Structure formats: structure tokens, C-alpha cells
């Protein structure tokens, strides 16, 4: 009996433990294609990778990002390229399998990854990943992992460069002017009215004076 109760308690304890759902990487293309590069990215912390689009050629002059993520391609601008000096305000950093930068709450971001293989060989492709963040308080840290693989084997050396794209999120802060009103309060003049106690004393004094006057006359 004791062993049965102990086993039941152990089972309930394990069942009650919170389960941590691991984030799922987003890959392009998905599923993977034989002898074709596959790009993958995954958000860490408050960052989420929503979706991706991939293609061939120059990553900085793509026209598919607008069609894939909504809006006009002209809304997107590239502010940071890992082959060049990134804007210090964003603090873009990357390494084998990791990336991070600091963005703003009123902007939307996408991470571009470009393969460095020479044209004509397997590669010369890119992928762009749409990012989101649950932290929307001023400066926002975006971070995550990345991967380039061929037939299931990761090779970070295939990387040519990253590009960070951004556009206005469309969230505007509006200020409502509340009209101020002035109310004229009428002023009143209050006359000094004798208190009842003073009137009583005054009356009593008059009565007493009249009695004394009568006594003197009689």
C-alpha cells in the first residue's frame, strides 16, 4: 500500500512539472532539398523568427521581401551589413551560429543571410527572416541563432554576410488635446449680521435701563 502511494505521488510530481517548449527554427527552403543550401534561424530571449523567404543573387537588392512579408519593398531599408562597419547605435554582432543587435520598439526588422559561394556553384543564394519581439519598451534586444547547411551538414564558412532590414512598424503615438474650460464663479458680499447672543444681551440691557429710569421718575 505504501509503495503504491509513493509511486502515485512520484507520478503526479513528474506530471505537474512545467514543460518548456523549445523554440522551433524557421528554415528556407522547408523541407530541405538535396544538393541545395538550407538557411535556418531561431530567436532567443524575447525574439521570435516568424517566417522566411529565399532566393538567388544580390541580397541587398531583393524585391521579394515586400511580397513575402507584406507592404511595399520600398518600405524596407538595409541599415547594417556585417562586411562593413555597422551603425554603432545598433551594436550588431555575430559569430558562428549566433547574432544580435539592438533595435527600436517602433520599427520592424528582418535578418538576411547570404551565402558566399561563387556563382555557378551550389549556393549563391540568400534567405531573409522576419523577426518579432515581445519586448516593446524603447530599445529592444534582438538575438538568435543561424545556420547554413547542405544535405544536413552545417558549414558556417559558407557565410558571405548578414544584412539587417528595417521598416516603420506603423505604430504611431498620438496625442489628444483636451480642451480646457474656465468657469466664472460669482463673488458674493456678506454683511456682518449680529449673532443671537449679542442681540439678547443688548435687549436685556435696554430692559434694565428702562426699569431704572422708571424708578427714578417715580
NUROVEX-431189 format. One record per residue (C-alpha): chain; residue in one letter; x, y, z; residue number from 1. Coordinates in steps of 0.25 Angstrom, whole numbers, m for minus. Last residue first. Layout:
<nodes>
@mol: A; type: A; X: X; Y: Y; Z: Z; seq: NUM
...
</nodes>
This chain:
<nodes>
@mol: A; type: X; X: m166; Y: 431; Z: 162; seq: 218
@mol: A; type: X; X: m157; Y: 437; Z: 151; seq: 217
@mol: A; type: X; X: m144; Y: 430; Z: 157; seq: 216
@mol: A; type: X; X: m151; Y: 416; Z: 157; seq: 215
@mol: A; type: X; X: m156; Y: 418; Z: 143; seq: 214
@mol: A; type: X; X: m142; Y: 421; Z: 138; seq: 213
@mol: A; type: X; X: m137; Y: 408; Z: 146; seq: 212
@mol: A; type: X; X: m147; Y: 400; Z: 139; seq: 211
@mol: A; type: X; X: m143; Y: 405; Z: 125; seq: 210
@mol: A; type: X; X: m129; Y: 403; Z: 127; seq: 209
@mol: A; type: X; X: m131; Y: 388; Z: 131; seq: 208
@mol: A; type: X; X: m140; Y: 386; Z: 118; seq: 207
@mol: A; type: X; X: m129; Y: 392; Z: 109; seq: 206
@mol: A; type: X; X: m118; Y: 384; Z: 115; seq: 205
@mol: A; type: X; X: m127; Y: 371; Z: 113; seq: 204
@mol: A; type: X; X: m129; Y: 374; Z: 99; seq: 203
@mol: A; type: X; X: m114; Y: 377; Z: 96; seq: 202
@mol: A; type: X; X: m111; Y: 364; Z: 103; seq: 201
@mol: A; type: X; X: m120; Y: 356; Z: 95; seq: 200
@mol: A; type: X; X: m116; Y: 363; Z: 82; seq: 199
@mol: A; type: X; X: m101; Y: 359; Z: 85; seq: 198
@mol: A; type: X; X: m105; Y: 345; Z: 87; seq: 197
@mol: A; type: X; X: m113; Y: 344; Z: 74; seq: 196
@mol: A; type: X; X: m101; Y: 348; Z: 66; seq: 195
@mol: A; type: X; X: m100; Y: 361; Z: 59; seq: 194
@mol: A; type: X; X: m100; Y: 361; Z: 44; seq: 193
@mol: A; type: X; X: m88; Y: 366; Z: 37; seq: 192
@mol: A; type: X; X: m92; Y: 366; Z: 22; seq: 191
@mol: A; type: X; X: m86; Y: 356; Z: 12; seq: 190
@mol: A; type: X; X: m82; Y: 361; Z: m2; seq: 189
@mol: A; type: X; X: m84; Y: 350; Z: m13; seq: 188
@mol: A; type: X; X: m74; Y: 346; Z: m24; seq: 187
@mol: A; type: X; X: m79; Y: 339; Z: m36; seq: 186
@mol: A; type: X; X: m70; Y: 327; Z: m41; seq: 185
@mol: A; type: X; X: m67; Y: 328; Z: m55; seq: 184
@mol: A; type: X; X: m63; Y: 314; Z: m61; seq: 183
@mol: A; type: X; X: m51; Y: 313; Z: m70; seq: 182
@mol: A; type: X; X: m51; Y: 301; Z: m79; seq: 181
@mol: A; type: X; X: m38; Y: 294; Z: m84; seq: 180
@mol: A; type: X; X: m39; Y: 286; Z: m97; seq: 179
@mol: A; type: X; X: m32; Y: 272; Z: m97; seq: 178
@mol: A; type: X; X: m22; Y: 271; Z: m108; seq: 177
@mol: A; type: X; X: m20; Y: 256; Z: m111; seq: 176
@mol: A; type: X; X: m6; Y: 251; Z: m114; seq: 175
@mol: A; type: X; X: m4; Y: 240; Z: m124; seq: 174
@mol: A; type: X; X: 8; Y: 230; Z: m123; seq: 173
@mol: A; type: X; X: 9; Y: 223; Z: m137; seq: 172
@mol: A; type: X; X: 10; Y: 208; Z: m139; seq: 171
@mol: A; type: X; X: 13; Y: 206; Z: m154; seq: 170
@mol: A; type: X; X: 24; Y: 197; Z: m151; seq: 169
@mol: A; type: X; X: 34; Y: 206; Z: m159; seq: 168
@mol: A; type: X; X: 44; Y: 198; Z: m167; seq: 167
@mol: A; type: X; X: 56; Y: 190; Z: m164; seq: 166
@mol: A; type: X; X: 66; Y: 181; Z: m171; seq: 165
@mol: A; type: X; X: 78; Y: 175; Z: m165; seq: 164
@mol: A; type: X; X: 88; Y: 169; Z: m175; seq: 163
@mol: A; type: X; X: 98; Y: 158; Z: m172; seq: 162
@mol: A; type: X; X: 110; Y: 154; Z: m180; seq: 161
@mol: A; type: X; X: 117; Y: 143; Z: m188; seq: 160
@mol: A; type: X; X: 114; Y: 131; Z: m180; seq: 159
@mol: A; type: X; X: 119; Y: 118; Z: m186; seq: 158
@mol: A; type: X; X: 129; Y: 116; Z: m174; seq: 157
@mol: A; type: X; X: 118; Y: 113; Z: m165; seq: 156
@mol: A; type: X; X: 116; Y: 99; Z: m171; seq: 155
@mol: A; type: X; X: 105; Y: 91; Z: m165; seq: 154
@mol: A; type: X; X: 103; Y: 77; Z: m171; seq: 153
@mol: A; type: X; X: 88; Y: 73; Z: m174; seq: 152
@mol: A; type: X; X: 90; Y: 72; Z: m189; seq: 151
@mol: A; type: X; X: 96; Y: 86; Z: m189; seq: 150
@mol: A; type: X; X: 94; Y: 94; Z: m177; seq: 149
@mol: A; type: X; X: 95; Y: 109; Z: m173; seq: 148
@mol: A; type: X; X: 91; Y: 112; Z: m159; seq: 147
@mol: A; type: X; X: 86; Y: 124; Z: m150; seq: 146
@mol: A; type: X; X: 84; Y: 126; Z: m135; seq: 145
@mol: A; type: X; X: 76; Y: 137; Z: m128; seq: 144
@mol: A; type: X; X: 76; Y: 152; Z: m123; seq: 143
@mol: A; type: X; X: 68; Y: 164; Z: m124; seq: 142
@mol: A; type: X; X: 69; Y: 174; Z: m112; seq: 141
@mol: A; type: X; X: 59; Y: 185; Z: m112; seq: 140
@mol: A; type: X; X: 62; Y: 200; Z: m108; seq: 139
@mol: A; type: X; X: 49; Y: 206; Z: m104; seq: 138
@mol: A; type: X; X: 39; Y: 197; Z: m98; seq: 137
@mol: A; type: X; X: 33; Y: 187; Z: m108; seq: 136
@mol: A; type: X; X: 39; Y: 174; Z: m102; seq: 135
@mol: A; type: X; X: 31; Y: 163; Z: m109; seq: 134
@mol: A; type: X; X: 39; Y: 163; Z: m121; seq: 133
@mol: A; type: X; X: 37; Y: 160; Z: m136; seq: 132
@mol: A; type: X; X: 46; Y: 156; Z: m147; seq: 131
@mol: A; type: X; X: 44; Y: 153; Z: m162; seq: 130
@mol: A; type: X; X: 56; Y: 144; Z: m167; seq: 129
@mol: A; type: X; X: 62; Y: 147; Z: m181; seq: 128
@mol: A; type: X; X: 69; Y: 136; Z: m188; seq: 127
@mol: A; type: X; X: 81; Y: 136; Z: m198; seq: 126
@mol: A; type: X; X: 87; Y: 129; Z: m210; seq: 125
@mol: A; type: X; X: 100; Y: 128; Z: m217; seq: 124
@mol: A; type: X; X: 100; Y: 113; Z: m214; seq: 123
@mol: A; type: X; X: 104; Y: 101; Z: m221; seq: 122
@mol: A; type: X; X: 114; Y: 106; Z: m232; seq: 121
@mol: A; type: X; X: 110; Y: 115; Z: m244; seq: 120
@mol: A; type: X; X: 112; Y: 128; Z: m236; seq: 119
@mol: A; type: X; X: 123; Y: 127; Z: m225; seq: 118
@mol: A; type: X; X: 119; Y: 122; Z: m211; seq: 117
@mol: A; type: X; X: 117; Y: 133; Z: m201; seq: 116
@mol: A; type: X; X: 104; Y: 130; Z: m196; seq: 115
@mol: A; type: X; X: 96; Y: 142; Z: m191; seq: 114
@mol: A; type: X; X: 87; Y: 143; Z: m178; seq: 113
@mol: A; type: X; X: 77; Y: 154; Z: m177; seq: 112
@mol: A; type: X; X: 70; Y: 157; Z: m163; seq: 111
@mol: A; type: X; X: 57; Y: 165; Z: m163; seq: 110
@mol: A; type: X; X: 53; Y: 176; Z: m154; seq: 109
@mol: A; type: X; X: 40; Y: 184; Z: m151; seq: 108
@mol: A; type: X; X: 42; Y: 198; Z: m144; seq: 107
@mol: A; type: X; X: 34; Y: 206; Z: m133; seq: 106
@mol: A; type: X; X: 40; Y: 198; Z: m122; seq: 105
@mol: A; type: X; X: 55; Y: 201; Z: m126; seq: 104
@mol: A; type: X; X: 66; Y: 191; Z: m129; seq: 103
@mol: A; type: X; X: 78; Y: 186; Z: m122; seq: 102
@mol: A; type: X; X: 86; Y: 175; Z: m130; seq: 101
@mol: A; type: X; X: 89; Y: 160; Z: m128; seq: 100
@mol: A; type: X; X: 95; Y: 148; Z: m136; seq: 99
@mol: A; type: X; X: 99; Y: 134; Z: m133; seq: 98
@mol: A; type: X; X: 103; Y: 121; Z: m140; seq: 97
@mol: A; type: X; X: 117; Y: 124; Z: m143; seq: 96
@mol: A; type: X; X: 118; Y: 139; Z: m139; seq: 95
@mol: A; type: X; X: 110; Y: 151; Z: m140; seq: 94
@mol: A; type: X; X: 109; Y: 165; Z: m134; seq: 93
@mol: A; type: X; X: 101; Y: 177; Z: m138; seq: 92
@mol: A; type: X; X: 102; Y: 189; Z: m128; seq: 91
@mol: A; type: X; X: 90; Y: 196; Z: m133; seq: 90
@mol: A; type: X; X: 95; Y: 211; Z: m130; seq: 89
@mol: A; type: X; X: 109; Y: 207; Z: m134; seq: 88
@mol: A; type: X; X: 104; Y: 207; Z: m149; seq: 87
@mol: A; type: X; X: 110; Y: 195; Z: m155; seq: 86
@mol: A; type: X; X: 124; Y: 196; Z: m161; seq: 85
@mol: A; type: X; X: 124; Y: 187; Z: m173; seq: 84
@mol: A; type: X; X: 124; Y: 172; Z: m177; seq: 83
@mol: A; type: X; X: 113; Y: 170; Z: m166; seq: 82
@mol: A; type: X; X: 104; Y: 179; Z: m173; seq: 81
@mol: A; type: X; X: 94; Y: 188; Z: m165; seq: 80
@mol: A; type: X; X: 84; Y: 198; Z: m169; seq: 79
@mol: A; type: X; X: 76; Y: 191; Z: m180; seq: 78
@mol: A; type: X; X: 63; Y: 198; Z: m183; seq: 77
@mol: A; type: X; X: 49; Y: 193; Z: m185; seq: 76
@mol: A; type: X; X: 37; Y: 201; Z: m189; seq: 75
@mol: A; type: X; X: 42; Y: 201; Z: m203; seq: 74
@mol: A; type: X; X: 38; Y: 186; Z: m203; seq: 73
@mol: A; type: X; X: 24; Y: 190; Z: m202; seq: 72
@mol: A; type: X; X: 15; Y: 184; Z: m191; seq: 71
@mol: A; type: X; X: 14; Y: 170; Z: m187; seq: 70
@mol: A; type: X; X: 25; Y: 160; Z: m182; seq: 69
@mol: A; type: X; X: 27; Y: 152; Z: m195; seq: 68
@mol: A; type: X; X: 23; Y: 162; Z: m205; seq: 67
@mol: A; type: X; X: 31; Y: 173; Z: m198; seq: 66
@mol: A; type: X; X: 43; Y: 164; Z: m197; seq: 65
@mol: A; type: X; X: 43; Y: 158; Z: m211; seq: 64
@mol: A; type: X; X: 50; Y: 170; Z: m218; seq: 63
@mol: A; type: X; X: 64; Y: 168; Z: m213; seq: 62
@mol: A; type: X; X: 75; Y: 178; Z: m216; seq: 61
@mol: A; type: X; X: 84; Y: 176; Z: m204; seq: 60
@mol: A; type: X; X: 84; Y: 161; Z: m204; seq: 59
@mol: A; type: X; X: 90; Y: 160; Z: m218; seq: 58
@mol: A; type: X; X: 87; Y: 147; Z: m226; seq: 57
@mol: A; type: X; X: 77; Y: 136; Z: m223; seq: 56
@mol: A; type: X; X: 65; Y: 134; Z: m214; seq: 55
@mol: A; type: X; X: 59; Y: 131; Z: m200; seq: 54
@mol: A; type: X; X: 47; Y: 136; Z: m192; seq: 53
@mol: A; type: X; X: 46; Y: 134; Z: m177; seq: 52
@mol: A; type: X; X: 35; Y: 133; Z: m166; seq: 51
@mol: A; type: X; X: 33; Y: 138; Z: m151; seq: 50
@mol: A; type: X; X: 46; Y: 137; Z: m144; seq: 49
@mol: A; type: X; X: 43; Y: 141; Z: m130; seq: 48
@mol: A; type: X; X: 52; Y: 150; Z: m120; seq: 47
@mol: A; type: X; X: 49; Y: 151; Z: m105; seq: 46
@mol: A; type: X; X: 61; Y: 142; Z: m102; seq: 45
@mol: A; type: X; X: 65; Y: 134; Z: m114; seq: 44
@mol: A; type: X; X: 60; Y: 134; Z: m128; seq: 43
@mol: A; type: X; X: 63; Y: 123; Z: m138; seq: 42
@mol: A; type: X; X: 69; Y: 124; Z: m152; seq: 41
@mol: A; type: X; X: 71; Y: 114; Z: m163; seq: 40
@mol: A; type: X; X: 77; Y: 114; Z: m177; seq: 39
@mol: A; type: X; X: 77; Y: 102; Z: m186; seq: 38
@mol: A; type: X; X: 86; Y: 100; Z: m198; seq: 37
@mol: A; type: X; X: 82; Y: 91; Z: m209; seq: 36
@mol: A; type: X; X: 89; Y: 78; Z: m212; seq: 35
@mol: A; type: X; X: 76; Y: 70; Z: m208; seq: 34
@mol: A; type: X; X: 65; Y: 80; Z: m204; seq: 33
@mol: A; type: X; X: 61; Y: 83; Z: m189; seq: 32
@mol: A; type: X; X: 47; Y: 84; Z: m185; seq: 31
@mol: A; type: X; X: 46; Y: 96; Z: m184; seq: 30
@mol: A; type: X; X: 55; Y: 104; Z: m193; seq: 29
@mol: A; type: X; X: 57; Y: 113; Z: m184; seq: 28
@mol: A; type: X; X: 57; Y: 109; Z: m170; seq: 27
@mol: A; type: X; X: 50; Y: 114; Z: m157; seq: 26
@mol: A; type: X; X: 56; Y: 108; Z: m144; seq: 25
@mol: A; type: X; X: 46; Y: 103; Z: m134; seq: 24
@mol: A; type: X; X: 46; Y: 109; Z: m120; seq: 23
@mol: A; type: X; X: 47; Y: 99; Z: m109; seq: 22
@mol: A; type: X; X: 34; Y: 97; Z: m101; seq: 21
@mol: A; type: X; X: 38; Y: 96; Z: m86; seq: 20
@mol: A; type: X; X: 29; Y: 87; Z: m78; seq: 19
@mol: A; type: X; X: 25; Y: 91; Z: m64; seq: 18
@mol: A; type: X; X: 26; Y: 79; Z: m54; seq: 17
@mol: A; type: X; X: 12; Y: 74; Z: m50; seq: 16
@mol: A; type: X; X: 13; Y: 61; Z: m57; seq: 15
@mol: A; type: X; X: 26; Y: 58; Z: m50; seq: 14
@mol: A; type: X; X: 20; Y: 61; Z: m37; seq: 13
@mol: A; type: X; X: 8; Y: 53; Z: m40; seq: 12
@mol: A; type: X; X: 16; Y: 41; Z: m44; seq: 11
@mol: A; type: X; X: 24; Y: 42; Z: m31; seq: 10
@mol: A; type: X; X: 12; Y: 43; Z: m22; seq: 9
@mol: A; type: X; X: 6; Y: 31; Z: m29; seq: 8
@mol: A; type: X; X: 18; Y: 23; Z: m27; seq: 7
@mol: A; type: X; X: 19; Y: 27; Z: m12; seq: 6
@mol: A; type: X; X: 4; Y: 23; Z: m11; seq: 5
@mol: A; type: X; X: 6; Y: 9; Z: m17; seq: 4
@mol: A; type: X; X: 19; Y: 7; Z: m9; seq: 3
@mol: A; type: X; X: 11; Y: 10; Z: 4; seq: 2
@mol: A; type: X; X: 0; Y: 0; Z: 0; seq: 1
</nodes>
